[in-house]
């Protein structure tokens, strides 16, 4: 872990903003796209870069921002990796989001997010909060190989249920599904059933498969050699150096996924899910306007 003073914290896109308090991750997921060389890491991925001035930068940005919007975090680095326990930077940023009346869309694999339930609930009561959880592998032993340093899928489902009980909407990322490893109905269906039981708003699944880029590919193939001897060769023979690696079972699995979501009233189109995550409630904007007018009087 090393500390830096960042020059900025927010990136704007489509009416909402994103931020990453950390760079790198300690969860060790074998398929992590964030390891790809295109993201220009200048330090080892596990040597976490901590943007120690993130709360100050966020407060400065939100204080001067005239229009409220959703603030997303977790797209590149998990905001609840291990160091968050001692540093609490994500929590400080949530406090600032609440202070200035913005919304939050938080993506994680960790049950550490439960520590901040008080803030997430308060943000949702005031504006909007959506918790996003990645689920890929139902079997605990297999999950421990693919995502070794983070809580197992069934614990993440408990987090989704806890959010449901607090009235906080959730979205699940069902990705990636790894060819010849967890691309089976026996793996995917229990995840879908758990999502329905937890009352998730939407499930993001681009396809049944994964993507590999330079940097990510080498790390993934080394993990295959450790845990699934011979599977790397099968990948190379089938996919070569392709970016997109669809599962041979993608067709029937995607049909099952879409049918299940339709039958249970769950958003399944990625663009609809993204639109929901980015949408800031108009009633909050109107309330803020009336409050501002009242203050001026």
Sine and cosine of phi, psi and omega as CSV:
sin_phi,cos_phi,sin_psi,cos_psi,sin_omega,cos_omega
0.00,0.00,0.69,-0.72,0.09,-1.00
-0.61,-0.79,0.43,-0.90,-0.12,-0.99
-0.96,-0.29,0.59,-0.80,0.09,-1.00
-0.69,-0.73,0.38,-0.92,0.19,-0.98
-0.98,-0.20,0.95,-0.32,-0.04,-1.00
-0.97,0.25,0.42,-0.91,0.05,-1.00
-1.00,0.08,-0.45,0.89,0.02,-1.00
-0.44,-0.90,0.24,-0.97,-0.06,-1.00
-0.76,-0.64,-0.45,0.89,-0.07,-1.00
-0.97,-0.25,0.65,-0.76,0.19,-0.98
-0.86,-0.51,0.74,-0.67,-0.06,-1.00
-1.00,-0.08,0.63,-0.78,0.03,-1.00
-0.36,-0.93,0.87,-0.49,0.13,-0.99
0.84,0.54,0.60,0.80,0.05,-1.00
1.00,0.03,-0.08,1.00,0.09,-1.00
-0.81,-0.59,0.12,-0.99,-0.05,-1.00
-0.79,-0.61,0.47,-0.88,0.05,-1.00
-0.83,-0.56,0.43,-0.91,0.06,-1.00
-0.52,-0.85,0.48,-0.88,0.13,-0.99
-0.75,-0.66,0.90,-0.44,-0.02,-1.00
-0.97,0.24,-0.50,0.87,-0.01,-1.00
-0.86,-0.51,0.38,-0.93,0.19,-0.98
-0.81,-0.59,0.77,-0.64,-0.15,-0.99
0.99,-0.14,0.05,-1.00,-0.02,-1.00
-0.35,-0.94,0.46,-0.89,0.00,-1.00
-0.96,-0.26,0.04,1.00,-0.09,-1.00
-0.97,0.26,-0.42,0.91,0.12,-0.99
0.96,0.29,0.36,0.93,0.01,-1.00
-0.88,0.48,0.75,-0.66,-0.19,-0.98
-0.94,0.34,-0.29,0.96,-0.11,-0.99
-0.96,-0.29,0.16,0.99,-0.23,-0.97
-0.86,0.51,0.90,-0.44,0.01,-1.00
-0.92,0.39,-0.44,0.90,-0.05,-1.00
-0.90,0.43,-0.24,0.97,0.07,-1.00
-0.97,0.25,-0.21,0.98,-0.11,-0.99
-0.86,0.52,0.58,-0.81,-0.06,-1.00
-0.90,0.44,-0.38,0.92,-0.04,-1.00
-0.90,0.43,-0.25,0.97,0.02,-1.00
-1.00,0.00,-0.01,1.00,0.21,-0.98
0.85,0.52,0.75,0.66,0.14,-0.99
-0.94,0.34,0.73,-0.68,0.04,-1.00
-0.96,-0.27,0.20,0.98,0.00,-1.00
-0.56,-0.83,0.32,-0.95,0.04,-1.00
-0.84,0.54,0.60,-0.80,-0.12,-0.99
-0.87,0.50,-0.56,0.83,0.00,-1.00
-0.99,0.13,-0.17,0.98,0.10,-0.99
-1.00,0.06,1.00,0.03,-0.22,-0.98
-0.92,0.40,0.78,-0.62,0.13,-0.99
-1.00,0.07,0.85,-0.52,-0.05,-1.00
-0.96,-0.28,0.87,-0.49,0.05,-1.00
-0.99,0.10,1.00,0.06,-0.18,-0.98
-0.91,0.42,-0.38,0.93,0.01,-1.00
-0.99,-0.14,0.27,0.96,-0.03,-1.00
-0.83,0.56,-0.73,0.69,0.00,-1.00
-0.87,0.49,-0.66,0.75,0.00,-1.00
-0.91,0.42,-0.67,0.74,0.03,-1.00
-0.90,0.44,-0.66,0.75,-0.01,-1.00
-0.91,0.42,-0.69,0.72,0.00,-1.00
-0.89,0.47,-0.67,0.75,0.03,-1.00
-0.88,0.47,-0.67,0.75,-0.03,-1.00
-0.93,0.36,-0.69,0.72,-0.06,-1.00
-0.96,0.27,-0.52,0.85,0.02,-1.00
-0.88,0.47,-0.56,0.83,-0.06,-1.00
-0.99,-0.14,-0.04,1.00,-0.05,-1.00
-1.00,0.08,0.85,-0.52,-0.12,-0.99
-0.97,0.23,-0.57,0.82,-0.08,-1.00
-0.96,-0.29,0.80,-0.60,0.04,-1.00
-0.92,0.39,0.49,-0.87,0.02,-1.00
-0.36,-0.93,0.04,-1.00,0.09,-1.00
-0.99,0.13,0.66,-0.75,0.08,-1.00
-0.94,-0.35,0.91,-0.41,-0.01,-1.00
-0.99,-0.13,0.50,-0.86,0.08,-1.00
-0.49,-0.87,0.55,-0.84,0.03,-1.00
0.94,-0.34,0.05,1.00,-0.06,-1.00
-0.95,0.30,-0.49,0.87,-0.02,-1.00
-0.93,-0.38,-0.63,0.78,-0.01,-1.00
-0.69,-0.72,0.71,-0.71,-0.07,-1.00
-0.91,0.42,0.83,-0.56,-0.01,-1.00
-0.95,0.32,-0.16,0.99,-0.01,-1.00
-0.86,-0.50,0.60,0.80,0.14,-0.99
-0.93,0.36,0.03,-1.00,-0.20,-0.98
-0.84,0.54,-0.63,0.77,-0.08,-1.00
-0.92,0.39,-0.34,0.94,0.02,-1.00
-0.88,0.48,-0.48,0.88,0.02,-1.00
-0.84,0.54,-0.67,0.74,-0.05,-1.00
-1.00,-0.06,-0.46,0.89,-0.09,-1.00
-1.00,-0.03,-0.62,0.78,0.06,-1.00
0.90,0.44,0.44,0.90,-0.04,-1.00
-0.95,0.32,-0.60,0.80,0.05,-1.00
-0.89,0.46,-0.67,0.74,0.03,-1.00
-0.88,0.48,-0.68,0.73,0.02,-1.00
-0.88,0.48,-0.62,0.79,0.03,-1.00
-0.92,0.38,-0.62,0.79,0.06,-1.00
-0.90,0.45,-0.62,0.78,0.05,-1.00
-0.86,0.50,-0.63,0.78,0.00,-1.00
-0.95,0.31,-0.64,0.77,0.07,-1.00
-0.86,0.52,-0.69,0.72,0.04,-1.00
-0.90,0.43,-0.70,0.72,-0.05,-1.00
-0.84,0.55,-0.62,0.78,-0.09,-1.00
-0.98,-0.20,0.12,0.99,0.15,-0.99
0.97,0.23,0.43,0.90,0.04,-1.00
-1.00,-0.03,0.16,-0.99,0.08,-1.00
-0.99,-0.17,0.24,-0.97,-0.02,-1.00
-0.71,-0.71,0.68,-0.74,0.13,-0.99
-0.81,-0.59,0.96,-0.28,-0.17,-0.98
-0.94,-0.34,0.81,-0.59,0.01,-1.00
-0.93,-0.37,0.76,-0.65,-0.05,-1.00
-0.40,-0.92,0.19,-0.98,0.22,-0.97
-0.91,-0.42,0.02,1.00,-0.23,-0.97
-0.96,-0.29,0.61,-0.79,0.10,-0.99
-0.98,0.22,-0.03,1.00,0.09,-1.00
-0.88,0.47,-0.34,0.94,0.01,-1.00
-0.88,0.48,-0.40,0.91,0.01,-1.00
-0.89,0.46,-0.43,0.90,0.04,-1.00
-0.85,0.52,-0.52,0.86,-0.10,-1.00
-0.98,-0.22,0.39,0.92,0.00,-1.00
-0.83,0.55,-0.59,0.81,-0.01,-1.00
-0.87,0.49,-0.69,0.73,0.00,-1.00
-0.95,0.31,-0.67,0.75,0.02,-1.00
-0.87,0.49,-0.68,0.73,0.02,-1.00
-0.91,0.42,-0.67,0.74,-0.01,-1.00
-0.91,0.41,-0.65,0.76,0.05,-1.00
-0.89,0.46,-0.65,0.76,-0.03,-1.00
-0.94,0.35,-0.59,0.81,0.05,-1.00
-0.91,0.42,-0.60,0.80,-0.06,-1.00
-0.99,0.12,-0.62,0.78,-0.08,-1.00
-0.65,-0.76,-1.00,-0.04,0.01,-1.00
-0.26,-0.97,0.67,-0.74,0.09,-1.00
-0.69,-0.72,0.72,-0.69,0.08,-1.00
-0.79,-0.61,0.78,-0.63,0.06,-1.00
-0.98,-0.21,0.78,-0.62,0.02,-1.00
-0.93,-0.36,0.73,-0.68,-0.04,-1.00
-0.79,-0.62,0.74,-0.67,0.05,-1.00
-1.00,0.05,0.79,-0.62,0.07,-1.00
-0.77,-0.63,0.81,-0.58,0.00,-1.00
-0.79,-0.62,-0.49,0.87,-0.25,-0.97
-0.62,-0.78,0.90,-0.44,-0.09,-1.00
-0.97,0.24,-0.64,0.77,-0.03,-1.00
-0.94,0.35,0.82,-0.57,-0.09,-1.00
-0.89,0.45,-0.65,0.76,-0.02,-1.00
-0.91,0.42,-0.70,0.72,0.03,-1.00
-0.92,0.39,-0.64,0.77,0.06,-1.00
-0.85,0.52,-0.62,0.79,0.01,-1.00
-0.91,0.41,-0.44,0.90,0.07,-1.00
-0.98,0.18,-0.66,0.75,-0.10,-0.99
-0.99,0.16,-0.56,0.83,-0.07,-1.00
-0.72,-0.69,0.94,0.34,-0.31,-0.95
-0.94,0.35,-0.51,0.86,-0.17,-0.98
-0.94,-0.35,0.54,0.84,-0.02,-1.00
-0.59,-0.81,0.34,-0.94,-0.07,-1.00
-0.89,0.46,0.43,-0.90,-0.07,-1.00
-0.97,0.25,0.22,-0.98,-0.11,-0.99
-0.84,0.54,-0.68,0.73,-0.06,-1.00
-0.90,0.44,-0.54,0.84,0.09,-1.00
-0.93,0.36,-0.60,0.80,0.03,-1.00
-0.91,0.41,-0.57,0.82,0.08,-1.00
-0.89,0.45,-0.62,0.78,0.07,-1.00
-0.88,0.48,-0.59,0.81,0.07,-1.00
-0.90,0.44,-0.70,0.71,0.04,-1.00
-0.86,0.51,-0.66,0.75,0.01,-1.00
-0.92,0.39,-0.60,0.80,0.04,-1.00
-0.90,0.43,-0.63,0.78,0.06,-1.00
-0.91,0.42,-0.69,0.72,0.05,-1.00
-0.83,0.56,-0.70,0.71,-0.04,-1.00
-0.91,0.42,-0.39,0.92,0.04,-1.00
-1.00,-0.08,0.04,1.00,0.01,-1.00
0.98,0.20,0.27,0.96,0.00,-1.00
-1.00,-0.05,0.85,-0.52,-0.02,-1.00
-0.93,0.37,0.46,-0.89,-0.05,-1.00
-0.73,-0.68,0.47,-0.89,0.11,-0.99
-0.75,-0.67,0.69,-0.72,-0.02,-1.00
-0.96,-0.29,0.67,-0.74,0.16,-0.99
-0.99,-0.13,0.95,-0.31,0.04,-1.00
-1.00,-0.09,0.96,0.29,-0.10,-0.99
-0.21,-0.98,0.62,-0.79,-0.03,1.00
-1.00,0.03,0.38,-0.92,0.17,-0.99
-0.96,-0.28,0.88,-0.48,-0.23,-0.97
-1.00,0.00,0.83,-0.56,0.01,-1.00
-0.81,0.59,0.72,-0.69,0.07,-1.00
0.93,0.36,0.15,0.99,-0.03,-1.00
-0.84,-0.54,-0.89,0.46,-0.01,-1.00
-0.80,-0.60,0.36,0.93,-0.04,-1.00
-1.00,-0.04,0.87,0.49,-0.01,-1.00
-0.75,-0.66,0.40,-0.92,0.08,-1.00
-0.90,0.44,-0.55,0.84,0.00,-1.00
-0.89,0.45,-0.43,0.90,0.07,-1.00
-1.00,0.00,-0.72,0.70,-0.16,-0.99
-0.96,0.27,-0.67,0.74,-0.10,-0.99
-0.88,0.48,-0.71,0.71,0.03,-1.00
-0.87,0.49,-0.53,0.85,0.06,-1.00
-0.91,0.41,-0.70,0.72,0.02,-1.00
-0.89,0.46,-0.68,0.73,0.01,-1.00
-0.89,0.45,-0.61,0.79,0.05,-1.00
-0.92,0.40,-0.60,0.80,0.04,-1.00
-0.89,0.45,-0.69,0.73,0.02,-1.00
-0.89,0.45,-0.68,0.73,0.01,-1.00
-0.89,0.46,-0.57,0.82,-0.01,-1.00
-0.99,0.12,-0.06,1.00,0.07,-1.00
0.93,0.37,0.61,0.79,-0.04,-1.00
-0.92,0.40,0.50,-0.86,0.01,-1.00
-0.97,0.23,-0.65,0.76,-0.05,-1.00
-0.44,-0.90,0.32,-0.95,0.08,-1.00
-0.77,-0.63,0.84,-0.55,0.01,-1.00
-1.00,-0.07,0.88,-0.48,0.06,-1.00
-0.57,-0.82,0.95,-0.30,-0.03,-1.00
-0.95,0.31,-0.63,0.78,0.03,-1.00
-0.11,-0.99,0.21,-0.98,0.09,-1.00
-1.00,0.02,0.98,-0.18,-0.04,-1.00
0.22,-0.98,-0.31,-0.95,0.05,-1.00
-0.54,-0.84,0.16,-0.99,0.09,-1.00
-0.87,-0.48,0.57,-0.82,0.03,-1.00
-0.73,-0.68,0.74,-0.67,0.09,-1.00
-0.83,-0.56,0.16,-0.99,0.02,-1.00
-0.85,0.53,0.74,-0.67,-0.07,-1.00
0.99,-0.16,-0.82,0.57,0.10,-1.00
-0.93,0.38,-0.69,0.72,-0.07,-1.00
-0.87,0.50,-0.71,0.70,-0.04,-1.00
-0.90,0.44,-0.66,0.75,0.01,-1.00
-0.91,0.41,-0.67,0.74,-0.01,-1.00
-0.90,0.43,-0.70,0.72,-0.04,-1.00
-0.92,0.38,-0.57,0.82,0.08,-1.00
-0.89,0.45,-0.61,0.80,0.05,-1.00
-0.93,0.37,-0.61,0.79,0.06,-1.00
-0.88,0.48,-0.67,0.75,0.02,-1.00
-0.88,0.47,-0.59,0.81,-0.01,-1.00
-0.96,0.30,-0.69,0.72,-0.20,-0.98
-0.96,-0.27,-0.42,0.91,-0.07,-1.00
-0.69,-0.72,0.95,0.32,-0.07,-1.00
-0.80,0.60,0.73,-0.69,0.02,-1.00
1.00,-0.02,-0.28,0.96,-0.07,-1.00
-0.96,0.27,-0.51,0.86,0.04,-1.00
-0.85,0.53,-0.70,0.71,0.00,-1.00
-0.88,0.47,-0.63,0.78,0.02,-1.00
-0.89,0.45,-0.65,0.76,0.05,-1.00
-0.88,0.47,-0.75,0.66,-0.06,-1.00
-0.89,0.45,-0.66,0.75,0.00,-1.00
-0.90,0.44,-0.59,0.81,-0.06,-1.00
-1.00,0.08,-0.65,0.76,-0.18,-0.98
-0.92,-0.40,-0.28,0.96,-0.08,-1.00
0.87,0.50,-0.74,-0.67,0.04,-1.00
-0.96,-0.28,0.51,0.86,-0.03,-1.00
-0.90,0.44,0.49,-0.87,0.08,-1.00
-0.97,0.23,-0.71,0.70,-0.01,-1.00
-0.99,-0.13,0.78,-0.62,-0.02,-1.00
-0.84,-0.54,0.99,0.14,-0.01,-1.00
-0.94,0.33,0.59,-0.80,0.08,-1.00
-0.92,0.40,0.58,-0.81,0.13,-0.99
-0.86,0.51,-0.35,0.94,-0.01,-1.00
-0.99,-0.16,0.25,0.97,-0.14,-0.99
-0.87,0.50,-0.66,0.75,-0.06,-1.00
-0.84,0.54,-0.88,0.48,-0.01,-1.00
-0.91,0.42,-0.55,0.84,0.02,-1.00
-0.92,0.38,-0.66,0.75,0.03,-1.00
-0.93,0.38,-0.60,0.80,0.05,-1.00
-0.90,0.44,-0.69,0.73,0.05,-1.00
-0.88,0.47,-0.69,0.73,-0.01,-1.00
-0.87,0.50,-0.77,0.64,-0.06,-1.00
-0.92,0.40,-0.64,0.77,0.01,-1.00
-0.90,0.44,-0.69,0.72,-0.01,-1.00
-0.89,0.46,-0.73,0.69,-0.02,-1.00
-0.90,0.44,-0.66,0.75,0.03,-1.00
-0.89,0.46,-0.69,0.72,-0.04,-1.00
-0.93,0.38,-0.41,0.91,-0.06,-1.00
-0.95,-0.32,0.16,0.99,0.05,-1.00
0.91,0.42,0.58,0.81,-0.02,-1.00
-0.96,-0.29,0.75,-0.66,0.07,-1.00
-0.87,0.49,0.73,-0.69,-0.02,-1.00
-0.79,-0.61,-0.24,0.97,0.06,-1.00
-0.98,0.19,0.83,-0.56,-0.06,-1.00
-0.83,0.56,-0.63,0.77,-0.03,-1.00
-0.92,0.39,-0.59,0.81,0.06,-1.00
-0.91,0.40,-0.63,0.78,0.04,-1.00
-0.90,0.43,-0.70,0.71,0.00,-1.00
-0.90,0.43,-0.63,0.78,0.03,-1.00
-0.89,0.46,-0.64,0.77,0.03,-1.00
-0.91,0.42,-0.67,0.74,-0.01,-1.00
-0.90,0.44,-0.57,0.82,-0.08,-1.00
-1.00,0.06,-0.30,0.95,-0.12,-0.99
-0.96,0.28,0.85,-0.52,0.09,-1.00
-1.00,-0.09,0.75,-0.66,-0.12,-0.99
-0.89,0.45,0.77,-0.63,-0.03,-1.00
-0.91,0.42,-0.55,0.83,-0.05,-1.00
-0.88,0.47,-0.54,0.84,0.03,-1.00
-0.94,0.34,-0.65,0.76,0.05,-1.00
-0.87,0.49,-0.68,0.74,-0.01,-1.00
-0.91,0.41,-0.67,0.74,0.02,-1.00
-0.87,0.49,-0.68,0.74,0.01,-1.00
-0.89,0.45,-0.61,0.79,0.01,-1.00
-0.90,0.44,-0.73,0.69,0.00,-1.00
-0.90,0.43,-0.61,0.79,0.04,-1.00
-0.89,0.45,-0.65,0.76,0.02,-1.00
-0.90,0.43,-0.68,0.73,0.03,-1.00
-0.88,0.47,-0.66,0.75,0.02,-1.00
-0.88,0.47,-0.62,0.78,0.00,-1.00
-0.92,0.40,-0.60,0.80,-0.02,-1.00
-0.92,0.39,-0.55,0.84,0.01,-1.00
-0.94,0.35,0.00,0.00,0.00,0.00
